[in-house]
Amino acid sequence: MNKRIGFVLRGLKTEQFATFEEHYKANSKAKINLDTRLEYNFDKGNRLIGTFTTFTFQQNNKVFLKLSVSCHFSIDSESFESFCEADIIIFPKGFMAHLAMITVSSGRGVLHAKTEGTVFNKFLLPTIDVTQLVKEDISFDLES
């Protein structure tokens, strides 16, 4: 059963942005690697889910561009209560993947804005299948 989950985007934050020009060689034939990380935090008192993505671009195993972005979502009280089970809350993977997609897309815009007018502006975040990052429901302990 798919139930509607009420939520609102409350905030977007650039957690970290760094470039290391000395680690990037523009004319190199070396492969560029992109590492993508995803994590969630939960604030039960305010019914907030924080979705954090980190993107690290590397050349020759050296980081030359790093961006971490977070989006913060408030969950309406009815939806919140419907996911509580004893001392944990469990959010469905489809919903958490949706929040991750919003955060990844936000990161794409932040990356463009931060690198506009620089040599790093050509590095775009590719489309990312977040279902490969979120493979199961996400639970949080309500006791801590």
Phi, psi and chi 1 to 4 in degrees:
 res  aa     phi    psi   chi1   chi2   chi3   chi4
   1 MET       -  128.0  170.2  176.5  124.2      -
   2 ASN   -96.6  115.7  -72.7  -28.1      -      -
   3 LYS  -106.7  150.7   57.8  180.0  160.0 -178.5
   4 ARG   -70.9  134.3 -176.9 -171.0  166.0  -75.6
   5 ILE  -114.8  116.5  -58.1  172.1      -      -
   6 GLY   -82.0  124.7      -      -      -      -
   7 PHE  -152.0  160.3   72.1   97.2      -      -
   8 VAL  -137.8  137.0  174.4      -      -      -
   9 LEU   -73.6  117.8  175.1   62.3      -      -
  10 ARG  -101.2  -20.9  -67.9  -74.0 -178.5 -155.1
  11 GLY  -168.1  153.9      -      -      -      -
  12 LEU  -134.1  132.1  166.5   65.8      -      -
  13 LYS  -138.2  136.3 -176.9  175.3 -178.8 -172.6
  14 THR   -83.9  106.8  -57.3      -      -      -
  15 GLU   -76.5  -38.0  -60.6  -72.9  -19.5      -
  16 GLN  -156.4  139.5 -178.2 -179.6   28.9      -
  17 PHE  -145.0  127.7  175.0   75.6      -      -
  18 ALA  -150.8  142.1      -      -      -      -
  19 THR  -123.0  145.5   58.7      -      -      -
  20 PHE  -128.1   84.0  -55.6   94.6      -      -
  21 GLU   -57.6  -31.4  -67.7 -176.9   35.6      -
  22 GLU   -68.0  -15.8   65.8  -84.3   14.1      -
  23 HIS   -96.5   -0.9  -65.9  168.1      -      -
  24 TYR  -115.4  127.0  174.9   66.4      -      -
  25 LYS  -113.8  107.8  -53.7  -62.8 -178.6 -127.4
  26 ALA   -60.1  -36.9      -      -      -      -
  27 ASN   -94.0    5.8  -63.5  -35.8      -      -
  28 SER   -74.5  147.7  173.4      -      -      -
  29 LYS   -91.2    4.2  -59.4 -126.7 -172.9 -100.9
  30 ALA   -63.9  143.1      -      -      -      -
  31 LYS   -67.6  142.0 -176.5  177.7  177.3 -175.9
  32 ILE   -96.1  127.1  -57.3  -63.6      -      -
  33 ASN  -108.9  144.8  -66.1  -50.5      -      -
  34 LEU  -123.1  124.1  172.0   62.0      -      -
  35 ASP  -107.5  131.5 -179.0   50.2      -      -
  36 THR  -119.8  129.4  -57.6      -      -      -
  37 ARG  -123.9  147.3  -55.5 -126.0 -179.3 -123.8
  38 LEU  -136.4  135.2  171.0   68.0      -      -
  39 GLU  -147.8  159.9   65.9 -178.8   81.4      -
  40 TYR  -124.0  148.0  -63.0   99.8      -      -
  41 ASN  -128.2  158.5  -73.8  -27.7      -      -
  42 PHE  -138.0  132.8 -176.9   64.5      -      -
  43 ASP  -115.4   98.8  173.5   -9.2      -      -
  44 LYS   -67.1  -33.4   72.6  175.0 -179.8  179.1
  45 GLY   -61.8  -34.2      -      -      -      -
  46 ASN  -107.7    4.0  -66.5  -52.7      -      -
  47 ARG    54.1   46.9  -63.3 -174.2  -38.9  -91.2
  48 LEU  -111.6  136.3  -72.8  171.6      -      -
  49 ILE  -110.3  126.2  -63.8  173.9      -      -
  50 GLY  -101.7  124.8      -      -      -      -
  51 THR  -110.9  121.6  -54.5      -      -      -
  52 PHE  -117.4  126.8  -62.8   77.4      -      -
  53 THR  -121.4  140.9   56.2      -      -      -
  54 THR  -126.9  130.3  -60.0      -      -      -
  55 PHE  -118.9  126.1  -51.2  100.2      -      -
  56 THR  -125.8  117.6  -53.0      -      -      -
  57 PHE   -95.7  133.5  -69.3   83.2      -      -
  58 GLN  -132.5  148.4  -59.4  173.7   15.5      -
  59 GLN  -134.8  130.2 -176.0 -178.6   51.6      -
  60 ASN    54.0   40.3  -65.0  -42.1      -      -
  61 ASN    62.3   21.5  -65.6  -42.0      -      -
  62 LYS  -120.0  130.6  -67.6 -176.8  178.5  179.5
  63 VAL   -71.2  127.1  173.6      -      -      -
  64 PHE  -117.5  -11.7   65.4   86.0      -      -
  65 LEU  -153.2  127.5  177.3   59.1      -      -
  66 LYS  -137.5  134.8 -175.9  172.1 -175.7  177.6
  67 LEU  -138.8  130.5  172.4   67.3      -      -
  68 SER  -123.3  130.2  -64.4      -      -      -
  69 VAL  -131.0  144.4  173.0      -      -      -
  70 SER  -128.8  146.0   65.0      -      -      -
  71 CYS  -120.4  143.1  -75.1      -      -      -
  72 HIS  -122.4  123.7  -55.5  -89.8      -      -
  73 PHE  -119.1  132.6  -56.5   92.1      -      -
  74 SER   -96.5  140.4   64.4      -      -      -
  75 ILE  -103.9  132.3  -50.4  -58.1      -      -
  76 ASP   -66.4  154.7   72.8   32.3      -      -
  77 SER   -61.8  -36.7   57.9      -      -      -
  78 GLU   -65.5  -45.5 -173.9  176.6  -45.2      -
  79 SER   -63.6  -43.0  -64.4      -      -      -
  80 PHE   -55.3  -51.8  177.6   84.2      -      -
  81 GLU   -62.4  -34.6  -66.4  -59.8  -34.2      -
  82 SER   -69.2  -18.3   73.3      -      -      -
  83 PHE  -100.2   -3.4  -67.1  111.9      -      -
  84 CYS   -79.3  134.5  -69.1      -      -      -
  85 GLU  -136.7  108.3  -65.6 -179.1   13.4      -
  86 ALA    55.4 -113.6      -      -      -      -
  87 ASP  -107.0   19.2   57.9   -9.0      -      -
  88 ILE  -133.1  160.2   63.1  170.0      -      -
  89 ILE  -123.1  134.6 -172.3  164.3      -      -
  90 ILE  -122.4  120.4  -57.8  170.2      -      -
  91 PHE  -102.7  137.1  -67.6  104.8      -      -
  92 PRO   -65.7  145.8    8.0   -8.7      -      -
  93 LYS   -59.4  -35.2   67.0 -178.9  178.2 -179.4
  94 GLY   -61.9  -41.3      -      -      -      -
  95 PHE   -66.7  -43.7  173.4   65.1      -      -
  96 MET   -67.8  -33.8  -62.4  -54.9  -84.9      -
  97 ALA   -65.8  -36.6      -      -      -      -
  98 HIS   -62.6  -45.1 -178.3   64.0      -      -
  99 LEU   -63.3  -38.7  -61.2 -174.9      -      -
 100 ALA   -63.6  -40.7      -      -      -      -
 101 MET   -63.2  -40.4  179.6   55.0   67.2      -
 102 ILE   -61.7  -41.7  -67.0  168.8      -      -
 103 THR   -69.8  -41.6  -52.0      -      -      -
 104 VAL   -62.0  -44.7  166.3      -      -      -
 105 SER   -64.0  -38.6  -64.1      -      -      -
 106 SER   -62.8  -41.4  -62.1      -      -      -
 107 GLY   -60.7  -36.1      -      -      -      -
 108 ARG   -60.3  -44.0 -169.6  172.0  -75.0  115.7
 109 GLY   -68.2  -40.7      -      -      -      -
 110 VAL   -62.9  -43.5  170.0      -      -      -
 111 LEU   -59.1  -45.1  179.6   63.8      -      -
 112 HIS   -60.9  -48.4  170.1   72.9      -      -
 113 ALA   -63.0  -39.8      -      -      -      -
 114 LYS   -72.9  -26.9  -68.0  -81.4 -167.6 -177.5
 115 THR  -105.5   -1.2   61.3      -      -      -
 116 GLU   -56.2  131.0 -167.0  166.7   23.0      -
 117 GLY    83.8    7.1      -      -      -      -
 118 THR  -118.9  169.9   74.6      -      -      -
 119 VAL   -65.0  -21.6   66.1      -      -      -
 120 PHE   -82.5   -6.1  -63.3  116.8      -      -
 121 ASN   -66.7  -17.7 -167.5 -116.8      -      -
 122 LYS   -76.9  -10.3   67.2 -177.6  177.3 -177.8
 123 PHE   -90.8  107.1  -63.1  103.1      -      -
 124 LEU  -105.7  152.4  -55.6  174.7      -      -
 125 LEU   -78.0  124.9  -68.9  179.2      -      -
 126 PRO   -71.3  171.4   28.6  -34.7      -      -
 127 THR   -64.6  138.2   55.8      -      -      -
 128 ILE  -123.7  126.7  -64.0  170.5      -      -
 129 ASP   -81.4   94.6 -178.3   -1.3      -      -
 130 VAL   -67.8  -15.9  -65.6      -      -      -
 131 THR   -66.0  -19.6   62.5      -      -      -
 132 GLN   -80.2  -19.4  -63.4  -58.7  -52.5      -
 133 LEU   -91.7  -30.4  -61.4  174.2      -      -
 134 VAL  -114.6   94.4 -175.1      -      -      -
 135 LYS   -98.7   -9.5  -64.3 -175.1 -178.5 -157.7
 136 GLU  -151.5  167.0   56.6 -169.7   33.6      -
 137 ASP   -56.7  152.1  -65.6  -13.7      -      -
 138 ILE  -111.4  128.8  -54.4  -68.2      -      -
 139 SER  -119.5  152.4   62.5      -      -      -
 140 PHE  -132.2  142.6  -61.3   97.8      -      -
 141 ASP   -77.0  126.2 -175.3   -3.8      -      -
 142 LEU   -86.3   -9.4  -66.5  173.7      -      -
 143 GLU   -84.2  -20.9  -63.4  -59.1  -49.6      -
 144 SER   -97.9      -   52.7      -      -      -
